[in-house]
Amino acid sequence: MDRDYQELLNEFGSPLYVYEEEVIRKNYERFKSAFQVENLKIFYACKALSNQNILSLFKSYGASLDCVSIEEVELGIRAGFSPQEILFTPNCISEEEYERAIAFGVRINVDNLPALEYLGMKYPGIRLWIRINPHLMAGGNRKISVGHIDSKFGISIHQLPHLKRLVQSLGIEVEGIHTHTGSDIIDPEIFIRAAELIFGVVREFESVRYIDFGSGFKVPYRPEDTETQLEEFGKKFGDAFNEFCTSQGKEYTLCFEPGKFLVSNSGSFLTKVNIIKQTTSCVFIGVDSGFNHFIRPMFYDAHHELSNISNPGGEKKVYNVVGYICETDTFASDRFISEVKKGDVLRFSNAGAYCFSMASNYNSRLRPAEVLILNGEARLIRKRETLENLLENQVILEL
Ligand SMILES: *Cc1c(COP(=O)(O)O)cnc(C)c1O
């Protein structure tokens, strides 16, 4: 495979994002088969990787789509999703953006009481989903929380009486109850505990058919990292869900919205070594990229495994890998990788989720190309940007 990456880089240029369709499909199948329930709906959270071809792949697998902006909704519709296959889960958007979503006919997940009131008044009997924040903290571990008390997301579970009054007086049809954590969940027990609280909310609304637990499924970034034990979790969670359905005498649909879990490990980021710089304390490798292309290491302190694909068996040395942006942009510190020479190609793994989709043009750099490996063939799915792309929306004055 290392030689293949080298060839891809020669063909499509550097830096480059490469995704493997087979990996995405297997992740999706694994996710789907982990939950033994009658009705399961998987909304791919397309903010993780939003290339139209990736959206079309998920459509072909039978997935639905989770969108957090009206632009994502439009991309989903262009990729062939029907409005009813799209769940729109925004927060802090304008009334105008809700109007646009209504015009598209997508399912709308409301995250705050003012929006609920606005929509309920304007569209009597409107069908909506409601995002609940259960404020659940895992046993003493402040890092694994399902929504701090001061989190901006969702309608607080403590506002349930108020929510019920609004729903009743405005005649809103609550079709779905939703919750989403937003963080890497190490201990799936937290989902089970969230479920107990969410089931309590569901009991309050006769019209509910969908129960959506969002996402937060962790993927391993370091070799020693744990990942969500999906099968074990799916079994446990499915049992709890089925039990709830039985107790209510009702067939609900269980929903999740994985993004990272489905695409992260399908992606690689390839970048070329421009310089090797020995300082008095360490060796810097300067590559032809920066946080403009790949920001997770700097933004989230994320660890991405790294290898020198030009010298796979070489003697290992310690390096710091940095970018070419005019700020400190460190991809990796004190990493043992095969000896690096100028012109070598480095590969960062787990670069499928929140990598290209967070890329920018900072320093007026052009964003890289994207390639999809489909049925063993490398297909270009996004051209490298050109200077024209940078200029196309600028209005040039006579100065
Ligand atoms: C970001 C997000 C997701 C996906 O989260 P992952 O950690 O990538 O799986 C799902 N639902 C909502 C509402 C989100 O904002």
PDBQT file of the ligand as one rigid body, heavy atoms in Angstrom, charges set to zero:
ROOT
HETATM    1  C1  LIG A 401     -21.186  16.389  15.049  1.00  0.00    +0.000 C 
HETATM    2  C2  LIG A 401     -22.464  15.767  15.251  1.00  0.00    +0.000 A 
HETATM    3  C3  LIG A 401     -22.610  14.387  15.059  1.00  0.00    +0.000 A 
HETATM    4  C4  LIG A 401     -21.474  13.466  14.701  1.00  0.00    +0.000 C 
HETATM    5  O1  LIG A 401     -20.524  13.306  15.712  1.00  0.00    +0.000 OA
HETATM    6  P1  LIG A 401     -19.307  12.274  15.517  1.00  0.00    +0.000 P 
HETATM    7  O2  LIG A 401     -18.506  12.420  16.771  1.00  0.00    +0.000 OA
HETATM    8  O3  LIG A 401     -18.539  12.711  14.299  1.00  0.00    +0.000 OA
HETATM    9  O4  LIG A 401     -19.846  10.923  15.307  1.00  0.00    +0.000 OA
HETATM   10  C5  LIG A 401     -23.883  13.859  15.201  1.00  0.00    +0.000 A 
HETATM   11  N1  LIG A 401     -24.954  14.634  15.507  1.00  0.00    +0.000 NA
HETATM   12  C6  LIG A 401     -24.838  15.972  15.702  1.00  0.00    +0.000 A 
HETATM   13  C7  LIG A 401     -26.048  16.768  16.019  1.00  0.00    +0.000 C 
HETATM   14  C8  LIG A 401     -23.603  16.586  15.586  1.00  0.00    +0.000 A 
HETATM   15  O5  LIG A 401     -23.500  17.902  15.799  1.00  0.00    +0.000 OA
ENDROOT
TORSDOF 0
